[in-house]
């Protein structure tokens, strides 16, 4: 299992489909996940530190978890089937709840917990991009210019 961090989100043209890119914290593998516009907005707002006047859905989820006295410990991307990623929210006491990766990542960012990807998922969908002299932004742009959702077995819609 590898710890991942969010590298960024970029909207791809011509279909305006956002892609979320996760990178291994201690490695050179990236995990691309095509996501919906709403999910991209929720993740990007948190990354940019934007605090809306009223809580968004993921803020509400974080508040409800806290109100029930539970603690989110980590998010884990656990499977990839027919182009669709699956995730789990891991709470204290090893309580596990199945969730979409995008919702899980948005909640992880708000809660400050690690994001992990199972090795089998990285072996199937991870891309090796060695960390050389280029900065991550340039690698991300080059990567996005060279791939499409079909390269990862996506079936034409968001993989989350």
C-alpha positions in Angstrom: 0.0 0.0 0.0 1.4 3.4 -1.0 0.6 6.8 0.5 -0.5 9.2 -2.2 -0.8 13.0 -2.4 -3.0 15.1 -4.7 -0.8 16.7 -7.4 -3.6 18.6 -9.1 -6.7 18.7 -11.2 -6.8 19.8 -14.8 -9.8 20.1 -17.2 -9.2 18.3 -20.4 -10.6 19.6 -23.7 -12.6 19.0 -25.9 -14.9 17.2 -23.5 -14.1 19.4 -20.5 -13.5 16.3 -18.3 -11.4 17.0 -15.2 -8.6 14.6 -14.2 -7.3 14.2 -10.7 -3.7 13.2 -10.4 -2.4 11.5 -7.3 1.3 10.8 -6.8 3.1 8.4 -4.5 4.6 10.2 -1.6 7.8 8.1 -1.7 7.9 7.0 -5.3 7.5 7.9 -9.0 4.1 6.5 -9.7 1.1 8.6 -10.5 -2.6 7.5 -10.4 -4.9 9.4 -12.8 -8.6 9.4 -12.1 -11.1 11.1 -14.4 -13.7 12.9 -12.3 -16.9 15.0 -12.6 -17.0 18.8 -12.5 -18.7 18.9 -9.1 -16.1 16.7 -7.5 -13.3 18.7 -9.1 -14.7 21.9 -7.7 -15.0 20.4 -4.2 -11.4 19.2 -4.2 -10.0 22.4 -5.9 -11.7 24.7 -3.4 -10.2 22.9 -0.5 -6.7 22.8 -2.1 -6.9 26.5 -2.6 -8.1 27.2 0.9 -11.4 28.7 -0.1 -13.9 28.6 2.7 -17.5 29.0 1.5 -20.0 31.0 3.6 -22.0 27.8 4.2 -20.6 24.3 4.5 -20.4 22.2 1.3 -21.3 18.5 1.4 -17.8 17.3 2.3 -17.6 19.9 5.1 -20.9 18.6 6.4 -19.7 15.0 6.2 -16.6 16.0 8.3 -18.8 17.8 10.8 -21.2 14.8 11.1 -18.4 12.4 11.6 -17.0 14.6 14.4 -20.5 15.0 16.0 -20.8 11.2 16.2 -17.5 11.0 18.0 -15.7 9.2 15.2 -12.4 9.9 13.6 -11.5 9.4 10.0 -8.0 7.8 10.0 -7.3 7.4 6.3 -8.7 7.0 2.8 -7.8 4.0 0.8 -8.3 3.4 -3.0 -8.9 -0.3 -2.9 -10.0 -1.5 -6.3 -10.3 -0.8 -10.0 -13.0 -2.7 -12.0 -13.9 -2.0 -15.6 -12.4 1.5 -15.4 -14.1 2.5 -12.2 -12.1 3.1 -9.0 -13.4 2.1 -5.6 -12.4 3.5 -2.2 -12.9 3.0 1.5 -13.1 5.5 4.4 -11.2 3.9 7.3 -12.4 5.2 10.7 -11.1 4.6 14.3 -11.8 1.0 15.4 -11.2 -0.2 11.8 -14.7 0.8 10.8 -14.7 0.8 7.0 -17.2 2.5 4.7 -17.3 2.1 0.9 -17.2 5.4 -0.9 -16.3 7.0 -4.3 -12.7 8.0 -4.5 -13.5 11.6 -5.3 -15.7 12.0 -2.2 -13.1 10.2 -0.1 -10.3 12.4 -1.3 -12.3 15.6 -0.8 -13.0 14.4 2.8 -9.4 13.4 3.4 -8.2 16.9 2.3 -10.6 18.5 4.7 -9.7 16.1 7.6 -6.0 16.1 7.1 -5.7 12.3 6.8 -3.5 10.3 4.4 -4.7 8.9 1.1 -3.5 5.4 0.3 -3.7 3.3 -2.8 -3.5 -0.5 -2.7 -0.6 -2.0 -4.6 -2.9 -3.9 -7.0 -4.5 -0.6 -8.1 -1.2 1.1 -8.7 0.1 -2.0 -10.5 -2.9 -1.8 -12.9 -3.5 1.9 -13.4 -0.4 3.6 -12.0 2.0 5.4 -14.4 5.7 5.5 -13.7 7.0 9.1 -14.3 10.6 9.3 -13.0 11.4 12.4 -10.9 14.2 14.0 -12.8 14.9 17.7 -13.4 11.4 18.7 -14.6 9.0 20.0 -12.0 5.7 18.3 -11.3 3.6 20.8 -13.2 5.5 20.2 -16.4 5.3 16.4 -16.0 1.6 16.7 -15.3 1.0 18.7 -18.5 3.1 16.3 -20.6 1.3 13.4 -19.1 -2.2 14.9 -19.8 -1.2 15.7 -23.4 -0.4 12.1 -24.0 -3.3 10.2 -22.5 -7.0 9.8 -22.8 -9.6 8.0 -20.5 -9.5 5.0 -22.9 -5.9 4.4 -22.0 -7.1 3.3 -18.5 -10.1 1.3 -19.5 -12.6 4.0 -18.7 -16.0 3.6 -20.3 -16.7 7.2 -21.2 -17.7 8.6 -17.9 -16.1 9.6 -14.6 -14.2 6.8 -13.0 -15.2 7.8 -9.5 
